[in-house]
Structure formats: structure tokens, C-alpha cells
Amino acid sequence: MNKASVISIFVLLSSFFVSAQEMTSTKAPHKLIIQLASSDTLAWKGLMNNIRNLKAAWGDSVAIEVVVHGPGIGLLMKEKTNQMEKIIEFKSKGVAFMACENTLAERKISKESIIQEAGFVKSAVVELILKQEQGWSYIKSGF
């Protein structure tokens, strides 16, 4: 392989990694991923209070993603959540609520049972790791 070929491959790979990074980055200087794995409705309320306080302090300069899995999945279920108004309010302010597909499969919960305001990730734990590797701060909510 000649020098020009090696340089071309390097440039191509570099542009791929920059594009992938840009797709997952946000312009907000503060990026926070929150893990919720609790069925405790008081923990759900506490989570909403924390999000309210963060948005009041930092407004649009904070990106927040809530990843819900295990026993916490009820927060995002149509028939179980008691936080629907807050979820709608915070989604309109850019907060992402993500349901773990592994949890849904394990518990035999259909995607149709999840509120329309939520998105999905294949694995909550993988999402948490990826975001931290991208520089997001991590908080576990509802011990």
C-alpha cells in the first residue's frame, strides 16, 4: 500500500469518526444522563423536581436524558405513570425520556404500552456508558 492510499484511508476514517461524534453531541455546555430503575413513585416525583431545578438554573444550556429500565419502567407506561404532565412539560423543554427495550422484552411489555413522549434505547446500561464516554455527567435517581 502506498503512502497516498494510507493517507486517503486515514482521512476517510477521520471524517467518519467526526461525523459519528457530531451526531451524538449537543451544543449545550452541560450534558446530564439520569438513570431511573426504581418503581417508587416518590422517586419519580424527586426526579421531576431535580429536572425542574436543573432547567430553572440552566435553562437551555443543559441537555438532559432520562434512561428508564428495570422496575422504573412504570414511569413511562401509559397505565402506570403518575408523572404524565411533568413528562410532557419537560419533553417540550428538550428533556429526553428513554425506555430500555431489554426491560420491555424481559417483562413482556409492548412498545405500545409506553407513552408516546418516550423514545427507546436497546440497552439502558449501554446508553449510560456511551453517554459517559461522550462526556455526559451521570446521576442515578431513586435508590
matplotlib code that plots the C-alpha trace (Angstrom):
import matplotlib.pyplot as plt

x = [0.0, 1.5, 1.7, -1.2, -3.5, -2.7, -3.4, -6.7, -7.8, -6.8, -8.8, -11.8, -11.8, -11.2, -14.2, -16.4, -15.5, -16.0, -19.5, -20.5, -19.4, -21.3, -24.5, -24.4, -23.2, -25.2, -24.4, -25.5, -22.4, -24.0, -25.0, -26.6, -27.8, -30.0, -30.7, -34.0, -34.5, -37.0, -40.7, -41.1, -43.4, -41.8, -38.5, -40.3, -41.5, -38.0, -36.7, -39.1, -38.2, -34.5, -35.2, -37.3, -34.5, -31.8, -33.9, -34.6, -30.9, -29.5, -32.4, -31.4, -27.8, -28.4, -29.2, -31.0, -31.7, -33.5, -32.9, -35.5, -35.2, -36.0, -38.6, -38.6, -40.2, -43.6, -42.7, -43.1, -46.0, -49.4, -51.2, -48.8, -47.2, -48.4, -46.0, -47.5, -48.0, -44.4, -43.1, -45.0, -43.8, -40.1, -40.2, -41.3, -38.2, -35.9, -35.6, -35.5, -37.1, -35.9, -37.3, -35.0, -36.0, -34.3, -36.5, -39.6, -38.6, -37.8, -41.1, -43.1, -44.2, -45.2, -43.8, -47.5, -47.8, -45.1, -46.2, -45.7, -43.4, -40.7, -38.1, -36.3, -32.8, -31.8, -29.9, -30.2, -26.8, -25.1, -26.7, -25.4, -21.9, -21.9, -23.1, -20.5, -17.8, -19.0, -18.5, -22.1, -22.4, -24.2, -26.8, -28.7, -32.2, -34.3, -32.1]
y = [0.0, 3.4, 6.5, 8.2, 5.3, 5.2, 9.0, 8.6, 5.9, 7.9, 11.0, 8.9, 7.2, 10.5, 12.1, 9.1, 9.4, 13.2, 12.7, 10.0, 12.2, 15.2, 13.1, 12.2, 15.6, 18.5, 22.2, 22.5, 23.1, 20.9, 17.4, 15.1, 11.5, 10.3, 6.6, 5.6, 2.0, 2.5, 1.7, 4.1, 6.9, 9.2, 8.7, 9.6, 12.8, 13.5, 13.0, 15.5, 18.0, 17.6, 18.2, 21.3, 22.7, 22.0, 23.6, 26.6, 27.1, 26.3, 26.6, 25.6, 25.3, 21.8, 18.7, 16.0, 12.4, 10.1, 6.4, 4.2, 0.5, -2.4, -1.6, 2.1, 1.3, 2.1, 5.8, 5.6, 3.2, 4.6, 2.7, 3.2, 6.7, 9.4, 12.0, 12.5, 16.2, 16.7, 14.4, 16.4, 19.7, 18.6, 17.0, 20.3, 21.8, 19.3, 16.6, 13.1, 10.1, 6.8, 3.3, 0.3, -2.3, -5.1, -4.3, -4.3, -7.7, -9.2, -8.0, -8.8, -5.1, -3.9, -0.7, 0.4, 0.4, 3.1, 6.8, 8.4, 11.1, 8.4, 7.1, 3.8, 2.5, -1.1, -1.3, 1.2, 0.3, 0.6, 4.0, 5.1, 4.0, 5.6, 9.0, 9.0, 8.1, 11.2, 13.4, 13.5, 13.7, 10.8, 10.8, 7.8, 8.7, 6.9, 4.5]
z = [0.0, -1.0, 1.2, -0.7, -0.1, 3.6, 3.9, 2.0, 4.3, 7.3, 6.1, 5.3, 8.7, 10.5, 8.8, 9.7, 13.4, 13.4, 11.8, 14.3, 17.2, 15.8, 15.5, 19.2, 20.6, 21.8, 21.8, 25.5, 27.7, 30.4, 29.5, 32.0, 31.8, 34.6, 35.4, 36.9, 37.9, 40.8, 40.9, 43.9, 42.9, 45.4, 43.5, 40.3, 41.9, 43.1, 39.6, 38.3, 41.0, 40.1, 36.4, 37.3, 39.4, 36.7, 34.0, 36.2, 36.9, 33.5, 31.0, 27.5, 28.5, 29.9, 27.9, 29.9, 29.0, 31.5, 30.8, 32.5, 33.0, 35.3, 37.9, 36.9, 33.6, 35.1, 34.9, 31.1, 30.9, 30.0, 32.6, 35.5, 35.3, 37.7, 36.1, 32.7, 33.0, 34.0, 31.3, 28.7, 30.1, 30.2, 26.8, 25.4, 27.1, 25.4, 28.0, 26.5, 28.3, 27.0, 27.7, 27.7, 25.1, 27.1, 30.0, 27.8, 26.4, 29.8, 31.3, 28.2, 27.8, 24.4, 23.0, 22.6, 26.4, 26.6, 26.4, 23.1, 24.6, 25.3, 23.0, 23.1, 23.6, 23.1, 26.4, 29.2, 30.6, 27.2, 26.7, 30.2, 29.3, 25.9, 27.2, 29.9, 27.4, 25.4, 28.5, 29.9, 33.7, 35.4, 38.2, 39.5, 40.6, 43.1, 45.1]

ax = plt.figure().add_subplot(projection="3d")
ax.plot(x, y, z, "-o")
ax.set_aspect("equal")
plt.show()
